[in-house]
Amino acid sequence: MGSLSIWHWIVVIAVVLLLFGRGKISDLMGDVAQGIKAFKKGMKDDETADKAAEPVKSIDHNSASSAPARTDVGSKAV
């Protein structure tokens, strides 16, 4: 009852071909392929950019200011 038989698929494919035509479907598949290629190229470019990125700089704690941090978190000024 819930599954589609081979005849259902044939009718669906025939309707799709009649609506869109063979040329439009092949153009659509070409556009999808170009999109996938562009996505892969973008991912590859991101990986090479990450490798060439500047290393993370660390903070020298000895040269930081020696002022104590505020610890009065619980008090509110009214």
N, C-alpha and C positions, 0 to 999 in steps of 0.2 A: 504494500500500500504506500509506504513512505518513500521507497526508492524509485528512481527513474529508470525506465527500460531503455533499450537501444533506440526504439522508435521515438521516444521523447527527445533524446539527444539529437537524432537526425532532424526532427522538426525544429528544434531550437537552433541548430547550426544553419539550417536552410533560411530561417527567418533573419538571423544575424547577417548572413551573406546577402540576402535581398535588401535589407535596410542599409547596410554600410558599403556593400560592394567589395569586390576582391582587392581593388587598389587601395581603398582607405584602410583596410585591415593591415595590409603589408606596410603601408606608410606608418601606421600606428606602432607596429612591431619594430620598425626601424627607429622610430623616435624613442621607444622604450630601451632599445639596445644602446643608443647614443647616451641616454640618461645614465644607464648602468656604467658605461665606460667612463663618463665624466665623474661619476661618484667614486669609482675605483681610483681614477687619477687624482682626485682631490684627497682621498685617504692616503695615497702614496706620498703626495706633496706634504701633508701634515706630518707624516712620520719622519721625513727627511728634515723638515723644519724643526721638529722637536729634538732631533739629534744634534743639529747645529746651534741650538739655543744656548744662550749664555748660562754658565753654571749658577746655581743659587748662592747668593751671598749670605754669609752668616753674620750675626751681630756679635760684636766684641763686648762682652759683659763688663770687662774691666774698665772700659772707657765710658760706659754709660753713667748718667748722673747718679750721684749717691743720695738723692733725696728719697726719704721713705715714702712708701705708697700709702694712700688713704685707706684706712680700715674701718671707718665709721659707716658701714653699710646699713645698719639697722636704724639709725637716727634720721628723722625727717625735720626739715625746717618748716615751721608753720607760719 
